[in-house]
Amino acid sequence: MADLTPTANRPGLHVSKPSPNTPATGSAVCHCGASATATGDAQVRALVEGYTTNHGPAHNRKERG
């Protein structure tokens, strides 16, 4: 299986939750240089919301907009 963890050369968002009984983990790297990691369902949810609002796709909306 390929490593899906985002890097500076391959920015993005990666979330993993192998089973319902394990905590989620997440990592995000934006092309602007920002990066973050989170462990736990609530923290990963916050990471995804923050990345979506302030990085990644948000940069594309700001540039068009």
Secondary structure, 3 states (H helix, E strand, C coil): CCCCCCCCCCCEEEEECCCCCCCCEEEEECCCCCEEEEECHHHHHHHHHHHHHHCCHHHHHHHHC
